[in-house]
Amino acid sequence: MRTTRTAAALLAASALVVVAGCSSSGGKEAKDSPSEGGGGGVAATTQRLKIAMVTHSGEGDTFWDIVQSGAKVAAKKDNVEFLYAANKEGKEQAQLVQTYIDQKVDGIVVTLAKPEAVKEVVKKAVAAGIPVVTINSGAEFSTEVGALSHIGQDESVAGEAVGEELNKRGKKKAICVIHEQGNVSLEARCAGVKKTFKGTVENLNVDGTNTPASTSSIEAKLQSGKDIDAVVTLGAPLAAASVKAKAGAGSKAEVDTFDLNAEVVKQLKAKQIGFAVDQQPYLQGYLAIDELWLNKVNGNVIGGGKPVLTGPALVTEKDVPALEKLTADGTR
């Protein structure tokens, strides 16, 4: 909590850093602009920066749309040109990072879901004088690669919170649906569930980029395991697939999920999903861009180099009224 308060204090201070006058490289006068997505209405007058984000997103994963929404609002505020690229394969993700190193961008935001494939190229970026912030995945590797800090939730802690919640709900047998094999953060979530859940947990690997196949796999598992009373998915798109699979299998298992989007909030409202774990992806994107800008113009490091936590928080149907508009706007 101390780290989170530090981040909040620095963010408040960042509003004061958006000062009148120009940087040594010049810049346009600050202009009023409509507020959007929680961002400020005044653009920074500091020099124009170019910051790239490279993630492990698979095709159709709405989680990363929300991350980008936050990043774009921060970029607009900070006079930053925001670049984005993604590939779910570690080797290709590393190649994308190298492309931005070659372009000599002013900063890189990167995920470390498959650290063994990406670590060395991130170290190359840091060695080339390009500051790096890691987000979402691979917090334990952030310091090793030389990143300023890591922004996201502690995946093990989040998994443990899910296990404890399942205990409260009286569940006895769960499946944990991993939608991307080799992703260390997803594996940590399921391991966390197993650590605290008093019942049994079995991991089920599916292809998150193939929704029909994923739905069929989950449905088959529920048909063969009538005693399964909880399905834990690790991403919002898989929650919808699990709700459909549950109906197809005639199962009474409760579907619970990591991450939010508008569809998950609708399913919470309809009581098709029991609870969701919110790690605030909008905040991950926003803070990462803001940190690289603050570091460049004011020498700041949010959180003092320690991980900055954006979650987890468990939300249920009781939280729907506060979340409906925000998820519809793509900020939660």
DRENFI-492634 format. One record per residue (C-alpha): residue number from 1; residue in one letter; x, y, z. Coordinates in nm, 2 decimals. Layout:
# residues N
R;i;aa;px;py;pz
R;NUM;A;X;Y;Z
...
# end
This chain:
# residues 332
R;i;aa;px;py;pz
R;1;M;0.00;0.00;0.00
R;2;R;0.30;0.23;0.07
R;3;T;0.41;0.19;-0.29
R;4;T;0.06;0.26;-0.42
R;5;R;0.04;0.58;-0.22
R;6;T;0.38;0.69;-0.34
R;7;A;0.27;0.64;-0.70
R;8;A;-0.05;0.84;-0.64
R;9;A;0.15;1.12;-0.48
R;10;L;0.39;1.14;-0.78
R;11;L;0.10;1.14;-1.02
R;12;A;-0.05;1.44;-0.84
R;13;A;0.29;1.60;-0.86
R;14;S;0.31;1.53;-1.23
R;15;A;0.02;1.76;-1.29
R;16;L;0.23;2.04;-1.15
R;17;V;0.52;1.95;-1.38
R;18;V;0.30;2.04;-1.68
R;19;V;0.44;2.39;-1.66
R;20;A;0.42;2.71;-1.87
R;21;G;0.72;2.78;-2.09
R;22;C;0.92;2.56;-2.32
R;23;S;1.19;2.30;-2.28
R;24;S;1.53;2.34;-2.42
R;25;S;1.41;2.17;-2.74
R;26;G;1.12;2.40;-2.77
R;27;G;0.76;2.31;-2.80
R;28;K;0.42;2.45;-2.87
R;29;E;0.23;2.65;-2.61
R;30;A;0.00;2.44;-2.39
R;31;K;-0.36;2.43;-2.53
R;32;D;-0.69;2.35;-2.36
R;33;S;-0.84;2.03;-2.49
R;34;P;-1.14;1.83;-2.39
R;35;S;-1.09;1.60;-2.10
R;36;E;-1.11;1.23;-2.20
R;37;G;-1.09;0.91;-2.01
R;38;G;-0.97;1.07;-1.69
R;39;G;-0.68;1.26;-1.85
R;40;G;-0.61;1.62;-1.80
R;41;G;-0.72;1.89;-2.03
R;42;V;-0.38;2.06;-2.07
R;43;A;-0.10;1.93;-2.29
R;44;A;0.26;1.94;-2.17
R;45;T;0.49;2.20;-2.33
R;46;T;0.79;1.98;-2.29
R;47;Q;0.98;1.84;-2.59
R;48;R;0.80;1.59;-2.81
R;49;L;0.89;1.23;-2.71
R;50;K;0.84;0.90;-2.89
R;51;I;0.75;0.61;-2.66
R;52;A;0.67;0.26;-2.78
R;53;M;0.48;-0.02;-2.61
R;54;V;0.53;-0.38;-2.70
R;55;T;0.31;-0.65;-2.54
R;56;H;0.24;-1.02;-2.57
R;57;S;-0.13;-0.96;-2.67
R;58;G;-0.30;-1.22;-2.87
R;59;E;-0.54;-1.13;-3.14
R;60;G;-0.88;-1.01;-3.01
R;61;D;-0.78;-0.97;-2.65
R;62;T;-0.98;-0.67;-2.53
R;63;F;-0.76;-0.63;-2.22
R;64;W;-0.49;-0.46;-2.43
R;65;D;-0.74;-0.22;-2.58
R;66;I;-0.80;-0.09;-2.22
R;67;V;-0.42;-0.07;-2.16
R;68;Q;-0.38;0.13;-2.48
R;69;S;-0.67;0.37;-2.38
R;70;G;-0.48;0.47;-2.07
R;71;A;-0.15;0.50;-2.25
R;72;K;-0.30;0.72;-2.52
R;73;V;-0.46;0.96;-2.27
R;74;A;-0.12;1.00;-2.09
R;75;A;0.06;1.04;-2.42
R;76;K;-0.17;1.32;-2.52
R;77;K;-0.12;1.50;-2.19
R;78;D;0.25;1.45;-2.20
R;79;N;0.31;1.56;-2.57
R;80;V;0.42;1.20;-2.65
R;81;E;0.39;1.01;-2.98
R;82;F;0.26;0.67;-2.88
R;83;L;0.36;0.36;-3.08
R;84;Y;0.21;0.01;-3.02
R;85;A;0.30;-0.34;-3.14
R;86;A;0.22;-0.68;-3.01
R;87;N;0.29;-1.05;-3.07
R;88;K;0.20;-1.34;-2.85
R;89;E;0.51;-1.53;-2.95
R;90;G;0.82;-1.44;-2.74
R;91;K;1.06;-1.44;-3.03
R;92;E;0.85;-1.21;-3.24
R;93;Q;0.79;-0.98;-2.94
R;94;A;1.17;-0.95;-2.90
R;95;Q;1.20;-0.86;-3.26
R;96;L;0.95;-0.58;-3.22
R;97;V;1.15;-0.44;-2.93
R;98;Q;1.46;-0.45;-3.14
R;99;T;1.28;-0.25;-3.41
R;100;Y;1.20;0.03;-3.17
R;101;I;1.56;0.02;-3.04
R;102;D;1.67;0.08;-3.40
R;103;Q;1.43;0.37;-3.43
R;104;K;1.59;0.52;-3.12
R;105;V;1.27;0.59;-2.94
R;106;D;1.27;0.78;-2.61
R;107;G;1.13;0.50;-2.40
R;108;I;0.99;0.15;-2.42
R;109;V;0.70;-0.01;-2.23
R;110;V;0.72;-0.39;-2.24
R;111;T;0.56;-0.70;-2.10
R;112;L;0.77;-1.00;-1.98
R;113;A;0.51;-1.28;-2.01
R;114;K;0.78;-1.49;-2.18
R;115;P;1.09;-1.35;-2.02
R;116;E;1.35;-1.60;-2.16
R;117;A;1.27;-1.48;-2.51
R;118;V;1.25;-1.11;-2.43
R;119;K;1.50;-1.03;-2.15
R;120;E;1.81;-0.99;-2.36
R;121;V;1.67;-0.75;-2.60
R;122;V;1.52;-0.54;-2.32
R;123;K;1.87;-0.53;-2.16
R;124;K;2.00;-0.41;-2.50
R;125;A;1.75;-0.12;-2.49
R;126;V;1.86;-0.01;-2.15
R;127;A;2.23;-0.04;-2.26
R;128;A;2.15;0.18;-2.55
R;129;G;2.02;0.45;-2.31
R;130;I;1.65;0.39;-2.37
R;131;P;1.46;0.38;-2.04
R;132;V;1.22;0.09;-2.00
R;133;V;0.92;0.03;-1.78
R;134;T;0.77;-0.32;-1.76
R;135;I;0.40;-0.37;-1.71
R;136;N;0.15;-0.65;-1.64
R;137;S;0.37;-0.96;-1.67
R;138;G;0.71;-1.07;-1.53
R;139;A;0.75;-0.84;-1.23
R;140;E;1.02;-1.06;-1.09
R;141;F;1.24;-1.00;-1.39
R;142;S;1.19;-0.63;-1.41
R;143;T;1.50;-0.53;-1.20
R;144;E;1.71;-0.79;-1.38
R;145;V;1.66;-0.63;-1.72
R;146;G;1.73;-0.28;-1.58
R;147;A;1.37;-0.14;-1.60
R;148;L;1.29;0.17;-1.40
R;149;S;1.00;-0.02;-1.23
R;150;H;0.72;-0.26;-1.29
R;151;I;0.35;-0.16;-1.30
R;152;G;0.08;-0.42;-1.25
R;153;Q;-0.06;-0.66;-1.00
R;154;D;0.12;-0.93;-0.80
R;155;E;0.00;-1.23;-0.99
R;156;S;0.06;-1.48;-0.71
R;157;V;-0.12;-1.26;-0.46
R;158;A;-0.41;-1.22;-0.71
R;159;G;-0.44;-1.60;-0.75
R;160;E;-0.43;-1.65;-0.37
R;161;A;-0.71;-1.40;-0.33
R;162;V;-0.92;-1.60;-0.58
R;163;G;-0.85;-1.92;-0.39
R;164;E;-0.97;-1.76;-0.07
R;165;E;-1.28;-1.63;-0.23
R;166;L;-1.36;-1.97;-0.37
R;167;N;-1.33;-2.11;-0.01
R;168;K;-1.58;-1.85;0.11
R;169;R;-1.82;-1.95;-0.16
R;170;G;-1.79;-2.32;-0.05
R;171;K;-1.64;-2.45;-0.38
R;172;K;-1.47;-2.78;-0.38
R;173;K;-1.33;-2.85;-0.73
R;174;A;-1.21;-2.59;-0.98
R;175;I;-1.04;-2.58;-1.32
R;176;C;-0.80;-2.29;-1.39
R;177;V;-0.81;-2.21;-1.77
R;178;I;-0.48;-2.10;-1.91
R;179;H;-0.53;-1.94;-2.25
R;180;E;-0.16;-1.89;-2.34
R;181;Q;0.09;-2.16;-2.27
R;182;G;0.43;-2.05;-2.14
R;183;N;0.30;-1.72;-2.00
R;184;V;0.46;-1.70;-1.66
R;185;S;0.20;-1.46;-1.52
R;186;L;-0.09;-1.69;-1.60
R;187;E;0.09;-1.99;-1.45
R;188;A;0.15;-1.77;-1.13
R;189;R;-0.22;-1.70;-1.11
R;190;C;-0.32;-2.06;-1.12
R;191;A;-0.04;-2.15;-0.87
R;192;G;-0.17;-1.88;-0.64
R;193;V;-0.52;-2.03;-0.66
R;194;K;-0.39;-2.37;-0.57
R;195;K;-0.19;-2.23;-0.28
R;196;T;-0.50;-2.10;-0.09
R;197;F;-0.79;-2.30;-0.22
R;198;K;-0.89;-2.58;0.01
R;199;G;-1.04;-2.78;-0.27
R;200;T;-0.87;-2.93;-0.58
R;201;V;-0.75;-2.73;-0.88
R;202;E;-0.67;-2.86;-1.23
R;203;N;-0.51;-2.65;-1.50
R;204;L;-0.67;-2.66;-1.84
R;205;N;-0.47;-2.52;-2.14
R;206;V;-0.66;-2.37;-2.43
R;207;D;-0.58;-2.15;-2.73
R;208;G;-0.70;-1.81;-2.63
R;209;T;-0.69;-1.69;-2.99
R;210;N;-0.94;-1.95;-3.10
R;211;T;-1.26;-1.89;-2.91
R;212;P;-1.47;-2.17;-3.06
R;213;A;-1.20;-2.43;-2.98
R;214;S;-1.15;-2.29;-2.63
R;215;T;-1.53;-2.31;-2.57
R;216;S;-1.53;-2.67;-2.69
R;217;S;-1.24;-2.76;-2.46
R;218;I;-1.40;-2.61;-2.16
R;219;E;-1.74;-2.76;-2.24
R;220;A;-1.58;-3.11;-2.28
R;221;K;-1.41;-3.07;-1.94
R;222;L;-1.73;-2.98;-1.77
R;223;Q;-1.92;-3.27;-1.93
R;224;S;-1.66;-3.52;-1.81
R;225;G;-1.62;-3.36;-1.46
R;226;K;-1.97;-3.32;-1.33
R;227;D;-1.83;-3.24;-0.98
R;228;I;-1.65;-2.93;-1.11
R;229;D;-1.81;-2.64;-0.93
R;230;A;-1.59;-2.35;-1.03
R;231;V;-1.43;-2.24;-1.35
R;232;V;-1.15;-1.97;-1.31
R;233;T;-1.06;-1.80;-1.64
R;234;L;-0.75;-1.57;-1.66
R;235;G;-0.89;-1.32;-1.91
R;236;A;-1.22;-1.16;-1.98
R;237;P;-1.27;-1.31;-2.33
R;238;L;-1.24;-1.66;-2.19
R;239;A;-1.51;-1.58;-1.93
R;240;A;-1.77;-1.54;-2.20
R;241;A;-1.65;-1.86;-2.36
R;242;S;-1.68;-2.04;-2.03
R;243;V;-2.04;-1.91;-1.97
R;244;K;-2.13;-2.05;-2.31
R;245;A;-1.95;-2.38;-2.24
R;246;K;-2.12;-2.41;-1.90
R;247;A;-2.46;-2.38;-2.07
R;248;G;-2.36;-2.64;-2.34
R;249;A;-2.25;-2.89;-2.08
R;250;G;-2.55;-2.84;-1.85
R;251;S;-2.30;-2.76;-1.57
R;252;K;-2.38;-2.58;-1.25
R;253;A;-2.02;-2.46;-1.20
R;254;E;-1.97;-2.10;-1.11
R;255;V;-1.76;-1.90;-1.36
R;256;D;-1.52;-1.65;-1.22
R;257;T;-1.26;-1.45;-1.40
R;258;F;-0.95;-1.23;-1.40
R;259;D;-0.99;-0.89;-1.57
R;260;L;-1.28;-0.67;-1.66
R;261;N;-1.45;-0.55;-1.98
R;262;A;-1.80;-0.44;-2.07
R;263;E;-1.91;-0.79;-2.13
R;264;V;-1.79;-0.92;-1.80
R;265;V;-1.98;-0.64;-1.62
R;266;K;-2.30;-0.74;-1.80
R;267;Q;-2.24;-1.10;-1.70
R;268;L;-2.18;-1.00;-1.34
R;269;K;-2.51;-0.81;-1.35
R;270;A;-2.69;-1.11;-1.49
R;271;K;-2.52;-1.33;-1.23
R;272;Q;-2.36;-1.54;-1.50
R;273;I;-2.02;-1.47;-1.34
R;274;G;-1.96;-1.48;-0.97
R;275;F;-1.67;-1.24;-0.93
R;276;A;-1.39;-1.08;-1.13
R;277;V;-1.04;-0.97;-1.05
R;278;D;-0.97;-0.62;-1.15
R;279;Q;-0.60;-0.52;-1.21
R;280;Q;-0.68;-0.19;-1.37
R;281;P;-0.52;-0.22;-1.71
R;282;Y;-0.60;0.14;-1.80
R;283;L;-0.39;0.25;-1.51
R;284;Q;-0.10;0.02;-1.62
R;285;G;-0.09;0.20;-1.96
R;286;Y;-0.14;0.55;-1.82
R;287;L;0.13;0.51;-1.55
R;288;A;0.38;0.36;-1.78
R;289;I;0.38;0.65;-2.03
R;290;D;0.36;0.90;-1.75
R;291;E;0.66;0.75;-1.57
R;292;L;0.88;0.75;-1.88
R;293;W;0.78;1.12;-1.94
R;294;L;0.84;1.21;-1.58
R;295;N;1.17;1.04;-1.58
R;296;K;1.28;1.22;-1.90
R;297;V;1.17;1.57;-1.80
R;298;N;1.20;1.56;-1.42
R;299;G;1.42;1.26;-1.32
R;300;N;1.13;1.09;-1.14
R;301;V;1.09;0.71;-1.08
R;302;I;0.74;0.62;-0.97
R;303;G;0.75;0.40;-0.67
R;304;G;1.12;0.45;-0.61
R;305;G;1.19;0.16;-0.85
R;306;K;0.98;-0.08;-0.65
R;307;P;0.67;-0.25;-0.82
R;308;V;0.37;-0.03;-0.84
R;309;L;0.06;-0.23;-0.77
R;310;T;-0.26;-0.17;-0.97
R;311;G;-0.45;-0.47;-0.82
R;312;P;-0.59;-0.71;-0.74
R;313;A;-0.94;-0.60;-0.64
R;314;L;-1.24;-0.85;-0.64
R;315;V;-1.56;-0.71;-0.79
R;316;T;-1.91;-0.86;-0.79
R;317;E;-2.26;-0.77;-0.90
R;318;K;-2.27;-0.51;-0.62
R;319;D;-2.00;-0.31;-0.81
R;320;V;-2.19;-0.31;-1.14
R;321;P;-2.35;0.03;-1.10
R;322;A;-2.01;0.20;-1.06
R;323;L;-1.85;0.01;-1.34
R;324;E;-2.11;0.00;-1.62
R;325;K;-2.03;0.34;-1.78
R;326;L;-1.65;0.31;-1.72
R;327;T;-1.63;-0.03;-1.89
R;328;A;-1.85;0.10;-2.18
R;329;D;-1.60;0.39;-2.22
R;330;G;-1.31;0.15;-2.23
R;331;T;-1.14;0.28;-1.92
R;332;R;-1.20;-0.01;-1.68
# end
